[in-house]
Amino acid sequence: MDNYGKLYLIPTRLGDNPPLEVLPISIKKIIEGLDDYIVENEKTARRFIKRVTPSKSQPSLNLSVLNKYTTIEERNSYLNPCLTGTSVGLLSEAGCPAIADPGAEIVKLAHEMNIRVIPLVGPSSIILALMASGMNGQNFAFNGYLPIDKAERKSKLKSLERISSEQNQTQIFIETPYRNNKLLEDLVATLHPNTQICVACDITLPTEFIRTMPSKDWKFIKEDLHKRPAIFILKKD
């Protein structure tokens, strides 16, 4: 509806670098004009907004928290300002809203309420890792987290490897940062020696590490991935 406010999907940084090193100036302009936000964490959201627009009044901000404790009733009320002409910004904790992010439920709700959704340009660790991997970017799947159980994880990896080979499909997944090193060990131990593995961590940061090589060669790489945000990608020809 023309008199409704809009839902802006506002990307954030992937780490603690200055926001406008990785975000376009258009993000700053949008944030300057918005006071209502849906966020995962109020403290980090306020810090991000202040870094982007230091002169913006913090007391004027209306932040609604969207996390695992948010009730359906609360979530369904978060876009009510749009119904009276006030636009709302949806902020992720890192990267792009609604991509591997709970904000997808808000975007779905916006469409149900006939509220215009406007995605803004910013870094997605998933897409940036795929771009840098050298693997098939025309047919790929993001699989989220793999099973924690060792036997189930091995079975899942074998399944993804088989799908990758049969469908020429790149397989992307993530892990809790403190289990990154163990996951890489499991990949090397489970996958075919010639299956390509890409590890991309600390993307856009000074400590960025991105490397693609056959599984058999990763045993010689000593890069410590512990507690570093990382994307894992595999491709079997």
Residue pairs with C-beta under 8 A, 6 or more apart in sequence:
1 114
1 115
3 85
4 82
4 83
4 85
4 114
4 115
4 116
5 81
5 82
5 83
5 84
5 85
5 86
5 87
5 88
5 115
6 82
6 87
6 88
6 115
6 116
6 117
6 118
7 79
7 82
7 87
7 88
7 89
7 90
7 106
7 107
7 110
7 115
7 116
7 117
7 118
8 30
8 34
8 87
8 88
8 89
8 90
8 118
8 120
9 90
9 96
9 97
9 98
9 103
9 107
9 117
9 118
9 119
9 120
10 27
10 30
10 31
10 89
10 90
10 91
10 92
10 97
10 120
10 122
11 23
11 27
11 92
11 95
11 96
11 97
11 120
11 121
11 122
11 123
11 124
12 19
12 23
12 48
12 91
12 92
12 93
12 94
12 95
12 122
13 19
13 22
13 23
13 48
13 94
13 123
13 204
14 22
14 94
14 95
14 123
14 125
14 203
14 204
14 205
14 229
15 94
15 202
15 204
15 205
15 229
16 205
17 204
17 205
17 206
18 51
19 27
19 28
19 48
19 51
19 52
20 27
20 28
20 52
21 204
22 122
22 123
22 204
23 52
23 122
23 123
24 120
24 121
24 122
26 120
26 121
27 52
27 120
27 121
27 122
28 52
28 53
30 89
30 120
31 49
31 52
31 53
31 56
31 89
32 53
32 56
33 87
34 87
34 88
34 89
35 60
35 61
35 62
35 86
36 61
36 62
36 64
36 81
36 86
36 87
36 88
36 89
37 45
37 49
37 61
37 62
37 63
37 64
37 88
37 89
37 90
37 91
38 63
38 64
38 66
38 78
38 88
38 89
38 90
38 91
38 103
38 106
39 45
39 63
39 64
39 65
39 66
39 91
40 65
40 66
40 67
40 91
40 92
40 93
40 102
41 65
41 67
41 93
42 63
42 65
44 93
45 63
45 91
46 58
46 61
46 63
48 91
49 56
49 58
49 61
50 56
50 58
62 81
64 74
64 78
66 75
66 78
66 102
66 103
66 105
66 106
67 102
68 102
75 105
75 106
75 109
76 109
78 88
78 106
78 109
79 88
79 106
79 109
79 110
79 113
79 115
81 87
81 88
82 88
82 110
82 113
82 115
83 113
90 97
90 98
90 103
90 106
90 107
91 97
92 98
92 99
92 101
92 103
93 101
94 125
94 229
95 101
95 122
95 123
95 124
95 125
95 126
96 119
96 122
96 123
96 124
97 103
97 107
98 104
98 106
98 107
99 124
99 126
100 126
100 142
100 144
100 174
107 117
110 116
110 117
111 117
123 203
123 204
125 200
125 203
125 229
125 231
126 142
126 172
126 231
128 200
128 203
128 204
129 172
129 198
129 200
129 203
129 210
129 231
129 233
130 137
130 140
130 170
130 172
130 233
131 137
132 198
132 200
132 210
133 170
133 198
133 200
133 210
133 212
133 233
133 235
134 196
134 198
134 212
135 170
135 196
135 198
135 212
135 233
135 235
136 168
136 169
136 170
136 235
137 170
139 167
139 168
139 169
139 170
140 169
140 170
140 171
140 172
141 163
141 169
141 170
141 171
141 172
142 172
142 173
143 160
143 171
143 172
143 173
144 173
144 174
145 173
145 174
145 175
145 176
146 153
146 156
146 157
146 173
146 175
146 183
147 153
147 155
147 156
150 186
153 186
154 186
154 190
157 186
157 187
157 190
157 191
157 234
158 190
160 171
160 173
160 234
161 171
161 191
161 192
161 195
161 234
161 236
162 236
163 169
163 171
164 170
164 171
164 195
164 234
164 235
164 236
165 236
165 237
170 233
170 234
170 235
171 233
171 234
171 235
172 231
172 232
172 233
173 231
173 232
173 233
174 230
174 231
174 232
175 183
175 230
175 232
177 225
177 226
177 227
177 228
177 229
177 230
178 226
178 227
180 201
180 225
180 226
180 227
180 228
180 230
181 224
181 225
181 226
183 232
184 197
184 199
184 218
184 225
184 232
187 197
187 215
187 218
187 232
187 234
188 197
188 215
188 216
188 218
188 219
191 197
191 215
191 234
191 236
192 215
192 236
193 214
193 215
193 216
194 214
194 215
194 216
194 236
194 237
195 214
195 215
195 234
195 235
195 236
196 212
196 213
196 214
196 215
196 234
196 235
196 236
196 237
197 212
197 213
197 214
197 215
197 218
197 232
197 233
197 234
198 210
198 211
198 212
198 231
198 232
198 233
198 234
198 235
199 209
199 210
199 211
199 218
199 223
199 225
199 230
199 231
199 232
199 233
200 209
200 210
200 230
200 231
200 233
201 208
201 209
201 210
201 225
201 228
201 229
201 230
201 231
202 208
202 209
202 228
202 229
202 230
203 210
203 229
203 231
207 228
209 223
209 228
211 221
211 223
212 233
213 221
